[in-house]
Amino acid sequence: MAEQLDNIAVTELEFISVNAESGITIGSAFWFQNRGRNTIELVESSTKPEIVNGKGISITKLSGTYSDPQIAAGSLEVWVRCLSGTTHIHVEAK
């Protein structure tokens, strides 16, 4: 069974590392879901990204390809930020 973790707050102020906030080792497989109404931006990078709109993948609460991304084993560090306001993500290790 997948390990369920507490929801993580995501703001528009800066990118946060999903790996660091969740305790999931970089390179481990996991998935997460946007639990709020505001769109978040996802970037996979070995360093903290600068805030540049359109650099990453937009993740919405809506059902669809990018509403609950699956992060594959071997991925770089995963960073997210909210495009407007604040939202929360739910993270589960695989």
GIKA-V859795 format. One record per helix or strand. SS is the DSSP state (hx for helix, st for strand). FROM is the first residue (numbers start at 1). TO is the last residue. If there is no record, write none. Layout:
SS_FROM_TO + SS_FROM_TO
This chain:
st_3_4 + st_8_11 + st_16_17 + hx_18_22 + st_30_34 + st_40_44 + st_57_59 + st_70_71 + st_78_82 + st_86_93
